[in-house]
Amino acid sequence: MKPLSIGALLLCVLLCTSCGDSKIEVQNPLLVIDTYPSNGSVISPNLSQIIVFFSAPVDENSISQNSFKFELVGSIDTEVEGVPVKTEILTLSDDRTSVFLSIDETPLSVGAIYRLAISNIRSKSGSSLPQNYYKFFTVGSK
């Protein structure tokens, strides 16, 4: 077995130490971390706003009216094939991690179940939602 030359040894040391200087940037996926009201909540028929909280700042150019769909999907006794409820995107929070939605058709039907579908949104760093998110709300009495 041949001993390593000093030059080969220095080359190995330089290669190994330079590897420690490189930075690997990991891009975390954008996530929906919560909503207000929370998923599964009993809500007022007069609810006029929903807030969606994200794990990172959102790219406002990626948001469209199709990014948020609020639909009547049934009641305690029946299931309905997604009847859309008119909503508008009001604004983003200053830190771009929350989206405020306005519900334009109130009052909501007492006893009804509504679904908020959230999709096709990117973060400022370019990561997308890894899946569609669904949040459900049941309307209680006044």
N, C-alpha and C positions, 0 to 999 in steps of 0.2 A: 504494500500500500504506500503510495507516494504522499509525502507531507504537503500540505497546502503552502503555496508561496505567500509571501507577505502581501503581494498585490491582490491575489485572489481573496485572501482573508479581509483586506481593506474593502474590496468590492462588496463582499457579503455584508460587512458591517454597515456600509453606506446604504445598500439596498434595504436592509432591515430597518434602519433608523429612519429612512425617508418615507417608508410606509406609514409610520406613526404620524407623520405630518399631514397626510391627506385626510380630508374631511368627506365623509359620506353623508349626504343630506337625505334624510328619510322623509318622505311626504306622507303624512297621515291623511286618511280619507276624511272628507267632510261628513259630520254626523249631525242628526237632529238629536239634541240632548234633552229637550223637554218642550212642552207647550203650556200656554196658559189660556184656558183652563187645562189641567192635566188630562192625559189619556184616561178614559174611563169615568170621567167626572159627570155628575149630574149638574146640568147647567140651567140657567134661567132662560125662559122663552124670549127675554129682552136682551140677551147677550148681543153686543154689537161689535165686539172686537176679539180677535184671537192673536196671540203672540207666539211665534215659533222661534225657539232658541237653538242656535247652531254652535258647533264646537270650535269654529274658526270664523274669521271675517269672510263674508260672502261677496262674490263678484256681482255687483248690481246689474251688470250687463247680461248675466246669465239668467236673471229672473224674468219670467213672463207670466201672463195671466194663467197659462197652463201649468205653471210650477206648483200652484196651490188649487186644489179642487175640493170644494166643500159641498157635500151631497147628502140629501135625505136618503137613507138606505133601509129604513124600516121603522117598525114600532115594536112595542113589547110583544104584540100578537102576530105581526106580519113582516114579511121581507119585501122590499121594493128594489127595483132595478135602478139604483143611483139617479135620483132626481137632483139636478144641479141647483144650488142656491147661489145667487149673485153675490160675489165678493169682490173687493178691490184691494190692491196692495197699497197701503197708506204710505209707509215709509220704512226705512232701515234705521236701526239705532246708530248713534254716533260711532260706535266701535264696529259696526257692520256685522254683529253676531246675532242680532234679533230682527225679525221681520214682523211688522204690524199689519194685520189684515182687518178690513172692515167688512162686516156682514150687512149687506144692503137690504135683505128681505127679512125683516122682523115684524111681528114676533114669530119665533120658531114654534113648530107644532108641539104641544104638550104631549109627552109620552113617546115622541119620535126619537129615533136613533140617527145621528148624523156622523158622517165620516169625513175627515180631512186627509186628503192624499197629497203628499209632498214629493216632488220629483224634479229631475233635470236642473239641478242647481250646482254651481261650482264655487269653490272658495277662491279668494284672491290669489292663492298660490297655485290654482289650477286643478286641485283635486275635486272629484265629483262625488255626489252621494253614491255609495256603493249599491244602494237598493232604493226602491220606493218606500216611503214611510207612511203608515196609516195610523191615525188617531181617531178614537171613537168617543162620542159624547151622547148622553141621554138627556132629553129636556124634561125637567121636573115642572111642578106646578108653579104658579106665580108667586 
